[in-house]
Amino acid sequence: MEGNYSNDKNDSGGETVWGLTRKDDSDWPGWAIVDQYRNKIGYPNNLPFDQLADLAKPYWKKKAWHYARLNQYPDQSLADKVFRISVNMGKFWAIAFLQRSFNVLNRRASYYFDLKVDGVAGPKTLSAVLAYNAHEGNTKNLLTAVTGLQISRYIPLGEANEKLEDFENGWLNAI
């Protein structure tokens, strides 16, 4: 869902490949390949995007998928949503949206105790995923709540900074 390469001056992430930013993911091994091609004719279109994608997949799997224990979620669509938000907004927001949603969908703490909204994918957050699914039989409403919080973060960003309006259609398209 993220583009091959971008270095948009209006993007606070700066130089980005497959959603990985040099600013936040400086240890990603793909940057060495990007740097090898930087001064060659045709840059950045000449980058070996398949090779970079092959390096990005395991990095993202560790950084977001394993971090949030998404392989243990009973609902693939919820796991995919949390992963996509992690890639686009960062792990903190993905988990914080999930935690906030849990806290209003737990029927006054009858399913599980309210979670601290800290954006950390700890064992209590995973337990809440499992408990919610066990009580409700699905995570449809949870998915809807998380999506609503995702949208409610995107819109004010564009309202507050006109330059970010350039990204709104892409952000909303990724929902």
C-alpha positions in Angstrom: 0.0 0.0 0.0 3.0 2.3 0.4 4.7 3.6 -2.7 8.1 2.5 -4.0 10.1 5.6 -3.3 9.3 9.1 -2.2 11.2 12.2 -1.0 8.4 14.8 -0.9 9.5 18.0 0.8 6.0 18.3 2.4 6.2 14.8 4.0 7.6 15.0 7.5 8.8 11.4 7.1 11.3 12.6 4.5 12.9 10.0 2.2 10.8 6.9 2.2 10.9 3.5 0.5 8.0 1.0 0.9 6.8 3.1 3.9 10.2 3.0 5.7 11.7 6.4 6.4 15.4 7.1 6.6 14.6 9.3 9.6 12.9 6.5 11.6 14.3 3.4 10.1 17.9 4.2 9.5 19.0 0.7 10.3 17.0 -0.8 7.4 19.6 -2.5 5.1 17.8 -1.2 2.0 19.2 2.3 2.5 22.7 1.0 1.5 21.2 0.0 -1.9 19.4 3.3 -2.3 22.7 5.1 -1.6 24.5 3.0 -4.3 22.0 4.2 -6.9 21.6 7.8 -5.8 24.2 9.3 -8.2 23.4 7.0 -11.2 21.3 8.1 -14.2 17.6 7.6 -13.8 17.5 7.8 -10.0 15.1 7.1 -8.3 13.3 5.2 -11.1 16.4 3.0 -11.5 16.2 1.6 -8.0 15.8 -2.2 -7.8 12.3 -2.1 -6.2 11.8 -5.8 -6.1 15.0 -6.2 -4.2 14.1 -3.4 -1.8 10.6 -4.9 -1.3 12.3 -8.2 -0.4 14.2 -6.3 2.3 11.3 -4.3 3.5 8.9 -7.3 4.1 10.9 -8.9 6.9 11.7 -5.5 8.4 8.0 -4.6 8.6 7.1 -8.1 9.8 9.5 -7.6 12.8 8.8 -3.9 13.3 5.0 -4.0 13.2 3.5 -7.5 12.8 5.5 -9.3 15.4 5.7 -6.3 17.7 1.9 -6.2 18.0 1.6 -10.0 18.0 -0.8 -9.8 15.1 -0.4 -13.4 14.2 -2.3 -14.2 17.4 -5.3 -12.1 16.5 -8.4 -14.2 15.9 -9.5 -11.9 13.0 -7.3 -11.3 10.1 -9.0 -8.1 9.0 -8.3 -6.5 12.4 -4.7 -7.7 12.3 -4.3 -6.3 8.8 -5.9 -2.9 9.9 -3.5 -2.6 12.8 -0.6 -3.4 10.6 -1.6 -0.9 7.9 -2.0 1.9 10.5 1.4 1.0 11.9 3.0 1.4 8.5 1.2 4.6 7.7 1.0 6.4 11.1 3.4 4.4 13.3 3.0 1.7 15.9 2.0 4.1 18.6 -1.2 5.3 16.8 -2.2 1.8 15.7 -2.1 0.4 19.2 -3.5 3.6 20.9 -6.5 3.5 18.5 -7.0 -0.2 19.5 -6.7 0.5 23.2 -9.1 3.4 23.1 -11.6 1.3 21.2 -11.3 -1.5 23.7 -12.0 0.9 26.6 -15.4 1.9 25.2 -16.4 -1.5 23.9 -15.7 -3.6 27.0 -19.2 -3.1 28.5 -18.0 -1.2 31.6 -15.0 -3.4 32.1 -17.1 -6.6 32.2 -15.0 -8.2 29.4 -11.6 -7.0 30.6 -10.2 -4.1 32.6 -9.7 -0.8 30.9 -6.4 -0.5 29.2 -3.8 2.2 29.7 -3.7 4.1 26.4 0.0 4.1 26.0 0.4 2.8 22.4 2.4 -0.2 23.6 1.4 -3.6 22.3 1.8 -5.5 25.6 0.2 -8.7 26.9 -2.9 -6.8 28.2 -3.7 -5.4 24.8 -3.4 -8.9 23.3 -5.6 -10.3 26.1 -8.2 -7.6 25.3 -8.3 -8.6 21.7 -8.9 -12.3 22.6 -11.4 -11.4 25.3 -13.4 -9.1 23.1 -13.6 -11.6 20.3 -14.6 -14.4 22.8 -17.5 -12.2 24.2 -18.7 -10.7 20.9 -17.9 -13.5 18.6 -16.2 -11.2 16.1 -14.3 -7.9 16.0 -16.5 -6.1 13.5 -17.4 -3.2 15.8 -13.8 -3.0 17.1 -12.6 -2.7 13.5 -15.1 0.0 12.8 -14.1 2.0 15.9 -10.4 1.7 15.1 -11.1 2.9 11.5 -13.1 5.9 12.9 -10.2 6.9 15.1 -7.9 6.6 12.1 -10.0 8.9 10.0 -10.4 11.3 12.9 -6.6 11.7 13.0 -6.2 12.2 9.3 -8.7 15.0 8.8 -7.4 17.4 11.4 -3.8 17.0 10.1 -4.9 18.4 6.7 -7.0 21.1 8.3 -4.1 22.2 10.4 -1.5 22.1 7.7 -2.5 22.9 4.1 0.6 21.1 2.8 -0.7 17.9 4.2 -3.8 18.1 2.0 -1.6 16.6 -0.7 -1.6 13.3 1.2 -5.2 13.2 2.4 -6.6 11.3 -0.7 -3.8 8.7 -0.3 -4.3 8.3 3.4 -8.1 7.9 3.0 -7.6 5.5 0.1 -5.5 3.3 2.4 -8.4 2.8 4.8 
